[in-house]
Amino acid sequence: MKRIGVLSLQGAFNEHVKIIKLLGHEVVEVRKEEHLNNIDGIILPGGESTSMGKLLESTNLKEILTSKIEEGLPVWGTCAGLILLAKNIIGYDITHLPLMDVEVVRNGYGRQLGSFTIEKEIKGIKGGSFPLVFIRAPYINKVDKNVSILCEVDDKIVAAQQKNILVTSFHPELTDDFRMHEYFINMIN
């Protein structure tokens, strides 16, 4: 059994918490520095990346979380979590936890009305296509050579991995398919 942290400052953290519990693992809702102790991995959920970035600063989580990820703590950023982890955000000078060698386009698929679902295969996920739910989703515009592309939709990168960092533009927590969560837990193993 793994002890998975879910950043629980803002956004769709409850859905991740529920799935991790259903998969038989312990969950720590991360809101304070001490919640980062003794976790095996952490999920940065979808939500509003600017708000999350400010909350990471005001709760003093930013520096310790950055150093833990740099030291190898597995992290998975979904949607806003992807934006938090990107080294470059098109049109923005501010970054939050700039640890992944990717360039991201915020709201790359438009606003709320641009939300959609599509089925696609994801590298490393067995069992056929996976339902991808996009809500005001970003996409990855550019990756460095040390980043593995796991999935693309219309020539836009929507899932990638760099060592201990996994990111998805879409929201696997809004589906009944838990294979992406299992993939992340297997990264911890």
MDAnalysis code that builds the backbone (N, CA, C; Angstrom):
import MDAnalysis as mda
import numpy as np

u = mda.Universe.empty(567, n_residues=189, atom_resindex=np.repeat(np.arange(189), 3), trajectory=True)
u.add_TopologyAttr("name", ["N", "CA", "C"] * 189)
u.add_TopologyAttr("resid", np.arange(1, 190))
u.add_TopologyAttr("resname", ["MET", "LYS", "ARG", "ILE", "GLY", "VAL", "LEU", "SER", "LEU", "GLN", "GLY", "ALA", "PHE", "ASN", "GLU", "HIS", "VAL", "LYS", "ILE", "ILE", "LYS", "LEU", "LEU", "GLY", "HIS", "GLU", "VAL", "VAL", "GLU", "VAL", "ARG", "LYS", "GLU", "GLU", "HIS", "LEU", "ASN", "ASN", "ILE", "ASP", "GLY", "ILE", "ILE", "LEU", "PRO", "GLY", "GLY", "GLU", "SER", "THR", "SER", "MET", "GLY", "LYS", "LEU", "LEU", "GLU", "SER", "THR", "ASN", "LEU", "LYS", "GLU", "ILE", "LEU", "THR", "SER", "LYS", "ILE", "GLU", "GLU", "GLY", "LEU", "PRO", "VAL", "TRP", "GLY", "THR", "CYS", "ALA", "GLY", "LEU", "ILE", "LEU", "LEU", "ALA", "LYS", "ASN", "ILE", "ILE", "GLY", "TYR", "ASP", "ILE", "THR", "HIS", "LEU", "PRO", "LEU", "MET", "ASP", "VAL", "GLU", "VAL", "VAL", "ARG", "ASN", "GLY", "TYR", "GLY", "ARG", "GLN", "LEU", "GLY", "SER", "PHE", "THR", "ILE", "GLU", "LYS", "GLU", "ILE", "LYS", "GLY", "ILE", "LYS", "GLY", "GLY", "SER", "PHE", "PRO", "LEU", "VAL", "PHE", "ILE", "ARG", "ALA", "PRO", "TYR", "ILE", "ASN", "LYS", "VAL", "ASP", "LYS", "ASN", "VAL", "SER", "ILE", "LEU", "CYS", "GLU", "VAL", "ASP", "ASP", "LYS", "ILE", "VAL", "ALA", "ALA", "GLN", "GLN", "LYS", "ASN", "ILE", "LEU", "VAL", "THR", "SER", "PHE", "HIS", "PRO", "GLU", "LEU", "THR", "ASP", "ASP", "PHE", "ARG", "MET", "HIS", "GLU", "TYR", "PHE", "ILE", "ASN", "MET", "ILE", "ASN"])
u.atoms.positions = np.array([
    [0.849, -1.191, 0.000],
    [0.000, 0.000, 0.000],
    [0.884, 1.239, 0.000],
    [0.573, 2.171, -0.894],
    [1.323, 3.423, -1.009],
    [0.600, 4.537, -0.262],
    [1.352, 5.558, 0.077],
    [0.801, 6.750, 0.744],
    [0.898, 7.894, -0.261],
    [-0.222, 8.244, -0.873],
    [-0.256, 9.214, -1.965],
    [-0.784, 10.557, -1.457],
    [-0.018, 11.600, -1.683],
    [-0.472, 12.946, -1.373],
    [-1.275, 13.496, -2.534],
    [-2.299, 14.256, -2.231],
    [-3.060, 14.977, -3.260],
    [-3.097, 16.430, -2.809],
    [-2.522, 17.322, -3.612],
    [-2.551, 18.746, -3.285],
    [-4.012, 19.176, -3.186],
    [-4.410, 19.647, -2.021],
    [-5.835, 19.882, -1.745],
    [-6.096, 21.335, -1.366],
    [-5.509, 22.248, -2.122],
    [-5.686, 23.672, -1.865],
    [-6.853, 24.244, -2.653],
    [-7.086, 23.686, -3.841],
    [-8.089, 24.211, -4.770],
    [-8.232, 23.194, -5.893],
    [-9.369, 23.161, -6.555],
    [-9.521, 22.321, -7.735],
    [-10.137, 20.960, -7.459],
    [-9.911, 20.041, -8.399],
    [-10.587, 18.735, -8.416],
    [-9.828, 17.683, -7.617],
    [-9.488, 17.993, -6.370],
    [-8.711, 17.042, -5.574],
    [-9.561, 15.903, -5.020],
    [-10.844, 16.155, -4.697],
    [-11.701, 15.109, -4.109],
    [-11.818, 13.880, -5.003],
    [-11.886, 14.095, -6.314],
    [-12.018, 12.987, -7.258],
    [-10.776, 12.088, -7.223],
    [-9.596, 12.715, -7.156],
    [-8.355, 11.926, -7.057],
    [-8.309, 11.160, -5.736],
    [-8.689, 11.822, -4.660],
    [-8.697, 11.197, -3.330],
    [-9.548, 9.933, -3.361],
    [-10.745, 10.042, -3.931],
    [-11.678, 8.913, -4.002],
    [-11.072, 7.739, -4.774],
    [-10.464, 8.015, -5.922],
    [-9.901, 6.944, -6.755],
    [-8.723, 6.267, -6.058],
    [-7.836, 7.043, -5.453],
    [-6.683, 6.462, -4.754],
    [-7.166, 5.529, -3.642],
    [-8.200, 5.943, -2.916],
    [-8.770, 5.087, -1.859],
    [-9.388, 3.826, -2.457],
    [-10.129, 3.971, -3.569],
    [-10.736, 2.816, -4.232],
    [-9.686, 1.814, -4.704],
    [-8.497, 2.313, -5.043],
    [-7.406, 1.437, -5.482],
    [-6.659, 0.823, -4.300],
    [-7.106, 1.141, -3.076],
    [-6.544, 0.498, -1.894],
    [-5.320, 1.154, -1.294],
    [-5.124, 2.422, -1.604],
    [-3.958, 3.136, -1.071],
    [-4.391, 4.209, -0.079],
    [-3.428, 4.628, 0.744],
    [-3.685, 5.673, 1.722],
    [-3.543, 7.040, 1.040],
    [-4.380, 7.995, 1.434],
    [-4.338, 9.339, 0.856],
    [-4.023, 10.360, 1.944],
    [-3.172, 11.307, 1.581],
    [-2.901, 12.453, 2.449],
    [-3.329, 13.692, 1.673],
    [-4.298, 14.426, 2.203],
    [-4.706, 15.681, 1.568],
    [-3.696, 16.749, 1.980],
    [-2.892, 17.183, 1.020],
    [-1.773, 18.086, 1.298],
    [-2.246, 19.532, 1.305],
    [-2.176, 20.136, 2.492],
    [-2.524, 21.550, 2.666],
    [-1.440, 22.307, 3.420],
    [-0.579, 21.560, 4.132],
    [0.484, 22.171, 4.933],
    [1.778, 21.415, 4.695],
    [2.884, 22.077, 5.057],
    [4.217, 21.507, 4.874],
    [4.344, 20.099, 5.458],
    [3.828, 19.900, 6.677],
    [3.997, 18.596, 7.331],
    [3.257, 17.467, 6.606],
    [2.277, 17.810, 5.776],
    [1.560, 16.792, 5.007],
    [2.454, 16.167, 3.929],
    [3.572, 16.822, 3.622],
    [4.490, 16.294, 2.602],
    [5.438, 15.244, 3.173],
    [5.437, 15.070, 4.495],
    [6.308, 14.072, 5.124],
    [5.762, 12.678, 4.869],
    [6.669, 11.749, 4.560],
    [6.338, 10.324, 4.432],
    [5.267, 10.000, 3.389],
    [5.234, 10.763, 2.292],
    [4.359, 10.372, 1.181],
    [5.237, 9.738, 0.103],
    [4.640, 8.819, -0.663],
    [5.378, 8.106, -1.704],
    [5.270, 8.784, -3.071],
    [4.285, 9.666, -3.220],
    [4.060, 10.387, -4.466],
    [3.005, 11.435, -4.219],
    [2.856, 12.371, -5.173],
    [1.856, 13.430, -5.003],
    [1.184, 13.735, -6.336],
    [-0.115, 14.017, -6.266],
    [-0.905, 14.416, -7.430],
    [-1.234, 15.898, -7.291],
    [-0.979, 16.648, -8.358],
    [-1.364, 18.059, -8.440],
    [-2.587, 18.099, -9.356],
    [-3.775, 18.363, -8.808],
    [-5.017, 18.199, -9.578],
    [-5.293, 19.353, -10.545],
    [-6.353, 19.176, -11.316],
    [-6.861, 20.253, -12.144],
    [-7.509, 21.301, -11.260],
    [-7.667, 22.484, -11.803],
    [-8.242, 23.608, -11.064],
    [-7.823, 24.886, -11.753],
    [-7.492, 25.882, -10.979],
    [-7.072, 27.170, -11.537],
    [-5.602, 27.366, -11.177],
    [-4.725, 27.259, -12.173],
    [-3.279, 27.234, -11.920],
    [-2.761, 28.507, -11.250],
    [-3.298, 29.660, -11.602],
    [-2.825, 30.909, -10.985],
    [-3.159, 30.918, -9.492],
    [-4.392, 30.538, -9.148],
    [-4.788, 30.451, -7.737],
    [-3.943, 29.432, -6.994],
    [-3.740, 28.269, -7.610],
    [-2.938, 27.227, -6.975],
    [-1.510, 27.705, -6.739],
    [-0.955, 28.397, -7.721],
    [0.403, 28.929, -7.584],
    [0.513, 29.888, -6.413],
    [-0.463, 30.772, -6.283],
    [-0.471, 31.728, -5.157],
    [-0.628, 30.997, -3.827],
    [-1.489, 29.979, -3.797],
    [-1.690, 29.208, -2.570],
    [-0.434, 28.417, -2.190],
    [0.296, 27.908, -3.186],
    [1.561, 27.216, -2.902],
    [2.538, 28.169, -2.211],
    [2.545, 29.425, -2.665],
    [3.412, 30.448, -2.049],
    [2.961, 30.755, -0.625],
    [1.680, 31.065, -0.443],
    [1.182, 31.528, 0.860],
    [1.196, 30.429, 1.926],
    [1.175, 29.158, 1.503],
    [1.219, 28.058, 2.469],
    [2.649, 27.550, 2.689],
    [3.606, 28.201, 2.040],
    [5.025, 27.809, 2.119],
    [5.283, 26.397, 1.602],
    [4.414, 25.905, 0.733],
    [4.592, 24.566, 0.162],
    [5.514, 24.579, -1.061],
    [5.632, 25.712, -1.713],
    [6.331, 25.773, -2.997],
    [7.774, 25.265, -2.916],
    [8.548, 25.811, -1.993],
    [9.973, 25.450, -1.921],
    [10.185, 24.002, -1.532],
    [9.483, 23.546, -0.491],
    [9.683, 22.160, -0.038],
    [9.191, 21.163, -1.077],
    [8.071, 21.465, -1.740],
    [7.553, 20.578, -2.777],
    [8.530, 20.521, -3.955],
    [9.064, 21.677, -4.345],
    [10.048, 21.726, -5.426],
    [11.251, 20.854, -5.091],
    [11.789, 20.991, -3.886],
    [12.982, 20.207, -3.543],
    [12.669, 18.723, -3.446],
    [11.500, 18.343, -2.943],
    [11.134, 16.925, -2.865],
    [11.018, 16.312, -4.269],
    [10.426, 17.056, -5.205],
    [10.294, 16.551, -6.581],
    [11.684, 16.463, -7.225],
    [12.520, 17.466, -6.992],
    [13.896, 17.428, -7.526],
    [14.663, 16.231, -6.958],
    [14.357, 15.849, -5.725],
    [15.015, 14.693, -5.084],
    [14.419, 13.371, -5.535],
    [13.350, 13.394, -6.349],
    [12.817, 12.162, -6.922],
    [11.406, 11.782, -6.520],
    [10.727, 12.598, -5.707],
    [9.347, 12.286, -5.347],
    [8.494, 12.230, -6.620],
    [7.829, 11.101, -6.900],
    [6.966, 11.033, -8.074],
    [5.807, 12.030, -7.960],
    [5.549, 12.740, -9.053],
    [4.491, 13.744, -9.091],
    [3.710, 13.579, -10.385],
    [2.396, 13.774, -10.289],
    [1.534, 13.722, -11.472],
    [0.685, 14.982, -11.467],
    [0.830, 15.778, -12.507],
    [0.035, 16.991, -12.662],
    [-1.021, 16.795, -13.724],
    [-2.308, 16.990, -13.336],
    [-3.395, 16.904, -14.309],
    [-3.897, 18.312, -14.592],
    [-3.988, 18.678, -15.857],
    [-4.527, 19.962, -16.304],
    [-3.780, 21.132, -15.651],
    [-4.357, 21.777, -14.638],
    [-3.659, 22.879, -13.962],
    [-2.344, 22.398, -13.351],
    [-2.324, 21.138, -12.901],
    [-1.089, 20.555, -12.356],
    [0.025, 20.522, -13.385],
    [-0.329, 20.277, -14.650],
    [0.632, 20.341, -15.759],
    [1.198, 21.753, -15.871],
    [0.337, 22.747, -15.806],
    [0.781, 24.146, -15.903],
    [1.723, 24.479, -14.741],
    [1.389, 24.002, -13.535],
    [2.238, 24.259, -12.370],
    [3.651, 23.722, -12.573],
    [3.786, 22.585, -13.244],
    [5.085, 21.912, -13.380],
    [5.897, 22.363, -14.591],
    [5.295, 23.121, -15.496],
    [5.964, 23.521, -16.745],
    [7.039, 24.578, -16.506],
    [8.164, 24.434, -17.216],
    [9.237, 25.431, -17.134],
    [8.905, 26.695, -17.917],
    [7.988, 26.569, -18.886],
    [7.633, 27.727, -19.695],
    [6.136, 27.700, -20.005],
    [5.465, 28.816, -19.760],
    [4.033, 28.946, -20.055],
    [3.903, 30.074, -21.077],
    [3.434, 29.761, -22.264],
    [3.322, 30.751, -23.346],
    [2.503, 31.956, -22.873],
    [3.056, 33.151, -23.049],
    [2.340, 34.381, -22.728],
    [2.378, 34.775, -21.256],
    [3.127, 34.015, -20.435],
    [3.206, 34.315, -18.999],
    [4.664, 34.329, -18.560],
    [5.023, 35.307, -17.748],
    [6.391, 35.385, -17.228],
    [6.546, 34.565, -15.963],
    [5.437, 34.292, -15.290],
    [5.471, 33.595, -14.007],
    [5.376, 32.093, -14.224],
    [6.213, 31.330, -13.486],
    [6.067, 29.885, -13.414],
    [5.879, 29.538, -11.936],
    [5.457, 28.319, -11.665],
    [5.094, 27.961, -10.297],
    [6.061, 26.941, -9.694],
    [6.123, 25.747, -10.260],
    [7.060, 24.697, -9.862],
    [7.792, 24.277, -11.148],
    [8.622, 25.150, -11.703],
    [9.176, 24.919, -13.048],
    [10.207, 23.785, -13.086],
    [9.707, 22.547, -13.122],
    [10.568, 21.376, -13.019],
    [10.584, 20.505, -14.268],
    [9.598, 20.668, -15.139],
    [9.520, 19.812, -16.331],
    [9.885, 20.616, -17.574],
    [10.715, 20.003, -18.416],
    [11.224, 20.669, -19.612],
    [10.193, 20.691, -20.726],
    [9.103, 21.422, -20.470],
    [8.032, 21.556, -21.453],
    [7.586, 23.010, -21.537],
    [7.026, 23.338, -22.697],
    [6.395, 24.638, -22.906],
    [4.901, 24.375, -23.065],
    [4.083, 25.118, -22.312],
    [2.651, 24.849, -22.232],
    [1.831, 26.032, -22.731],
    [0.720, 25.724, -23.388],
    [-0.266, 26.723, -23.797],
    [-1.466, 26.576, -22.862],
    [-1.704, 27.606, -22.038],
    [-2.865, 27.578, -21.128],
    [-4.153, 27.690, -21.939],
    [-5.225, 27.065, -21.456],
    [-6.526, 27.099, -22.147],
    [-6.358, 26.849, -23.645],
    [-5.465, 25.915, -23.971],
    [-5.137, 25.629, -25.365],
    [-6.316, 25.147, -26.191],
    [-7.304, 24.575, -25.515],
    [-8.496, 24.090, -26.209],
    [-9.674, 25.028, -25.999],
    [-9.394, 26.262, -25.620],
    [-10.464, 27.232, -25.440],
    [-11.038, 27.205, -24.038],
    [-12.087, 27.959, -23.846],
    [-12.726, 28.098, -22.537],
    [-13.645, 26.916, -22.246],
    [-14.503, 27.049, -21.258],
    [-15.406, 25.975, -20.818],
    [-16.177, 25.353, -21.986],
    [-16.636, 26.174, -22.920],
    [-17.415, 25.660, -24.051],
    [-16.571, 24.813, -24.994],
    [-15.247, 24.958, -24.886],
    [-14.346, 24.155, -25.706],
    [-14.036, 22.802, -25.085],
    [-14.759, 22.429, -24.052],
    [-14.523, 21.148, -23.382],
    [-15.040, 20.000, -24.250],
    [-14.341, 18.858, -24.178],
    [-14.735, 17.698, -24.973],
    [-14.117, 16.426, -24.410],
    [-14.605, 15.278, -24.887],
    [-14.063, 13.968, -24.518],
    [-13.733, 13.219, -25.796],
    [-12.609, 12.506, -25.774],
    [-12.183, 11.706, -26.928],
    [-11.515, 10.442, -26.394],
    [-11.541, 9.368, -27.157],
    [-10.864, 8.117, -26.771],
    [-9.534, 8.044, -27.522],
    [-8.449, 7.770, -26.795],
    [-7.118, 7.665, -27.423],
    [-6.298, 6.624, -26.685],
    [-5.347, 6.035, -27.391],
    [-4.381, 5.144, -26.740],
    [-3.300, 6.003, -26.105],
    [-2.806, 5.553, -24.956],
    [-1.735, 6.244, -24.239],
    [-0.586, 5.264, -24.080],
    [0.623, 5.689, -24.477],
    [1.807, 4.840, -24.337],
    [1.957, 4.397, -22.888],
    [2.127, 3.099, -22.690],
    [2.327, 2.572, -21.342],
    [1.047, 2.161, -20.636],
    [-0.108, 2.484, -21.222],
    [-1.399, 2.106, -20.631],
    [-1.966, 0.947, -21.445],
    [-2.022, -0.222, -20.819],
    [-2.546, -1.415, -21.506],
    [-4.078, -1.399, -21.485],
    [-4.676, -2.161, -22.391],
    [-6.119, -2.341, -22.372],
    [-6.880, -1.479, -23.361],
    [-6.188, -0.947, -24.366],
    [-6.882, -0.177, -25.401],
    [-7.028, 1.295, -25.074],
    [-7.901, 1.948, -25.821],
    [-8.026, 3.403, -25.726],
    [-8.564, 3.834, -24.367],
    [-8.275, 5.071, -24.038],
    [-8.584, 5.655, -22.734],
    [-9.455, 6.888, -22.963],
    [-10.472, 7.119, -22.114],
    [-11.304, 8.318, -22.291],
    [-10.583, 9.569, -21.779],
    [-10.357, 10.521, -22.669],
    [-9.671, 11.764, -22.314],
    [-10.713, 12.868, -22.185],
    [-10.835, 13.436, -20.984],
    [-11.793, 14.516, -20.715],
    [-11.017, 15.825, -20.641],
    [-11.323, 16.738, -21.561],
    [-10.650, 18.038, -21.615],
    [-11.614, 19.129, -21.161],
    [-11.210, 19.906, -20.152],
    [-12.005, 21.043, -19.668],
    [-11.071, 22.242, -19.574],
    [-11.280, 23.229, -20.438],
    [-10.381, 24.394, -20.478],
    [-8.921, 23.954, -20.424],
    [-8.611, 22.930, -21.184],
    [-7.338, 22.221, -21.041],
    [-6.164, 22.934, -21.691],
    [-5.009, 22.814, -21.051],
    [-3.770, 23.249, -21.689],
    [-3.287, 22.138, -22.626],
    [-2.262, 22.425, -23.392],
    [-1.538, 21.361, -24.087],
    [-0.067, 21.737, -24.104],
    [0.761, 20.738, -24.358],
    [2.205, 20.956, -24.404],
    [2.579, 21.303, -25.831],
    [3.217, 22.433, -25.972],
    [3.615, 22.973, -27.264],
    [4.974, 22.419, -27.706],
    [5.862, 22.236, -26.729],
    [7.242, 21.871, -27.024],
    [7.817, 21.071, -25.861],
    [8.638, 20.059, -26.164],
    [9.315, 19.279, -25.135],
    [10.809, 19.215, -25.445],
    [11.624, 19.077, -24.395],
    [13.047, 18.800, -24.587],
    [13.208, 17.312, -24.860],
    [14.406, 16.923, -25.304],
    [14.630, 15.531, -25.712],
    [14.529, 14.526, -24.562],
    [14.630, 14.987, -23.323],
    [14.554, 14.085, -22.164],
    [13.110, 13.834, -21.707],
    [12.129, 14.340, -22.448],
    [10.714, 14.169, -22.115],
    [10.098, 13.141, -23.073],
    [9.423, 12.133, -22.515],
    [8.728, 11.127, -23.328],
    [7.298, 11.579, -23.577],
    [6.905, 11.579, -24.844],
    [5.528, 11.912, -25.209],
    [4.694, 10.639, -25.105],
    [3.626, 10.688, -24.313],
    [2.772, 9.508, -24.095],
    [1.491, 9.537, -24.925],
    [1.031, 10.755, -25.281],
    [-0.214, 10.844, -26.053],
    [-0.310, 12.206, -26.728],
    [-0.859, 12.199, -27.948],
    [-1.123, 13.435, -28.680],
    [-2.550, 13.407, -29.202],
    [-3.158, 14.580, -29.262],
    [-4.474, 14.757, -29.866],
    [-4.338, 15.902, -30.863],
    [-4.631, 15.633, -32.127],
    [-4.508, 16.651, -33.188],
    [-3.133, 17.321, -33.164],
    [-2.093, 16.507, -33.101],
    [-0.701, 16.981, -33.101],
    [-0.349, 17.865, -31.892],
    [-1.156, 17.813, -30.858],
    [-0.860, 18.543, -29.622],
    [-0.538, 17.507, -28.549],
    [0.521, 17.735, -27.784],
    [0.934, 16.780, -26.748],
    [0.036, 16.968, -25.527],
    [-0.601, 15.863, -25.089],
    [-1.544, 15.939, -23.969],
    [-1.152, 15.039, -22.796],
    [-0.092, 14.250, -22.953],
    [0.444, 13.448, -21.845],
    [1.928, 13.241, -22.089],
    [2.713, 13.405, -21.025],
    [4.164, 13.263, -21.148],
    [4.762, 12.881, -19.806],
    [6.006, 12.379, -19.877],
    [6.710, 11.992, -18.655],
    [8.177, 12.361, -18.773],
    [8.731, 12.855, -17.677],
    [10.158, 13.153, -17.577],
    [10.613, 12.627, -16.222],
    [11.326, 11.502, -16.243],
    [11.763, 10.827, -15.013],
    [10.579, 10.611, -14.062],
    [10.593, 11.288, -12.904],
    [9.567, 11.102, -11.863],
    [8.369, 12.035, -12.031],
    [8.303, 12.757, -13.156],
    [7.222, 13.724, -13.382],
    [6.322, 13.243, -14.516],
    [5.028, 13.089, -14.206],
    [4.009, 12.697, -15.181],
    [3.032, 13.861, -15.306],
    [2.619, 14.187, -16.523],
    [1.620, 15.248, -16.715],
    [0.587, 14.811, -17.747],
    [-0.659, 15.259, -17.512],
    [-1.738, 15.052, -18.479],
    [-2.540, 16.345, -18.594],
    [-2.922, 16.687, -19.821],
    [-3.779, 17.853, -20.061],
    [-5.203, 17.572, -19.649],
    [-5.551, 16.306, -19.692],
    [-6.929, 15.854, -19.480],
    [-7.140, 15.428, -18.028],
    [-8.377, 15.057, -17.722],
    [-8.810, 14.745, -16.353],
    [-9.200, 13.267, -16.204],
    [-8.245, 12.365, -15.949],
    [-8.600, 10.957, -15.746],
    [-9.483, 10.746, -14.507],
    [-9.429, 11.670, -13.562],
    [-10.225, 11.543, -12.331],
    [-11.712, 11.751, -12.582],
    [-12.070, 12.232, -13.767],
    [-13.482, 12.446, -14.100],
    [-14.062, 11.289, -14.921],
    [-13.323, 10.166, -14.952],
    [-13.802, 8.977, -15.662],
    [-13.882, 7.812, -14.670],
    [-14.456, 6.712, -15.125],
    [-14.500, 5.492, -14.314],
    [-13.337, 4.577, -14.663],
    [-12.381, 5.062, -15.425],
    [-11.220, 4.284, -15.839],
    [-10.040, 4.699, -14.964],
    [-9.553, 3.784, -14.157],
    [-8.508, 4.108, -13.183],
    [-7.100, 3.753, -13.669],
    [-6.944, 3.387, -14.942],
    [-5.633, 2.942, -15.434],
    [-4.555, 4.017, -15.354],
    [-4.914, 5.277, -15.502],
    [-3.909, 6.351, -15.426],
    [-3.425, 6.489, -13.977],
    [-4.319, 6.351, -13.028],
    [-3.930, 6.381, -11.611],
    [-3.042, 5.174, -11.287],
    [-3.376, 4.016, -11.854],
    [-2.549, 2.825, -11.662],
    [-1.164, 3.027, -12.277],
    [-1.108, 3.659, -13.430],
    [0.171, 3.967, -14.079],
    [1.039, 4.806, -13.140],
    [0.442, 5.845, -12.540],
    [1.187, 6.706, -11.625],
    [1.669, 5.920, -10.405],
    [0.804, 5.097, -9.841],
    [1.196, 4.292, -8.669],
    [2.322, 3.324, -9.042],
    [2.280, 2.775, -10.256],
    [3.362, 1.905, -10.715],
    [4.665, 2.678, -10.905],
    [4.584, 3.957, -11.245],
    [5.798, 4.800, -11.327],
    [6.473, 4.853, -9.960],
    [5.681, 4.856, -8.906],
    [6.214, 4.919, -7.540],
    [6.944, 3.623, -7.217],
    [6.394, 2.510, -7.675],
    [7.048, 1.208, -7.440],
    [8.362, 1.111, -8.190],
])
